[in-house]
Amino acid sequence: MPLLEKNHFLPELHLIPEDVLKNARLMFLNYPNNPTSQVADKSFFAEVVEFAHKHKILIAHDAAYSEMTYDGYKAPSILEVPGAKEVAIEFFSLSKTYNMTGWRVGFAVGHPQAIALLGKVKSNLDSGIFQAIQLAAITALKDGDSALEENLKIYQGRRDLLIQGMNNLGFKTALPRATFYCWIPVPPGYTSSELSLKFLEEMNIVVTPGNGFGPNGEGYFRISLTVAESRLLEALTRVKKSYSRS
Ligand SMILES: *Cc1c(COP(=O)(O)O)cnc(C)c1O
């Protein structure tokens, strides 16, 4: 589904073609969203749940960034909507929240039958996670709140620094309320790929061109806040130099 800025990067359900709807069994959603960093409120999820009931579609909500939020914002779960548990499952991964990317731990909750089927598939595909990782995951979920809070402060600091720095250099982007991504419009005169190549070749900075996420990502690029403030500052210095030269 196209996620467009004019719709706050939310899909327009009424625009899904009739023939697609007729055959659709499953709809994937992801909020807070990678790469746009857009958040969805409960009224959007309510609309989704109603739509799913009406068209008999199972909603799979990827909530990988549900805990990565800033400025007091709390991302809702789709399961907070009445009736959601009859049409939706929600996935959570410890990858981002607890710096456990690649450790392959997460969970799914919601629609009981869908969860049972997922369990059946999963237990026939693999046979459980390495136990040390399971123990680490238990500790993260039980005692990880303060570490998470510390990490969020670090991400928020990087976010503020990067966004303000980029806006000072003439880029036009708002503060993301969630995720560790900044989804920034490409300035006039460049495509996503051209700008990303310029960053790479002239400044030795790796950013992700928006078109890599599909045609509707054209006109944007993504910066990840997964490096230290000193590195982000260095990047801003290089961007400034490169732009003042050209
Ligand atoms: C990083 C990420 C995940 C987590 O994937 P894992 O396979 O659990 O590491 C899930 N969804 C989105 C949108 C992500 O960006």
The ligand as an ORCA input file, in Angstrom:
! r2SCAN-3c Opt
* xyz 0 1
  C      14.217     -4.248     12.724
  C      12.812     -4.523     12.389
  C      12.194     -5.688     12.832
  C      12.912     -6.685     13.713
  O      13.266     -7.778     12.979
  P      14.010     -9.011     13.678
  O      13.984    -10.031     12.597
  O      13.203     -9.382     14.867
  O      15.369     -8.551     14.046
  C      10.899     -5.917     12.483
  N      10.205     -5.031     11.748
  C      10.739     -3.880     11.334
  C       9.915     -2.910     10.567
  C      12.075     -3.594     11.626
  O      12.623     -2.454     11.185
*
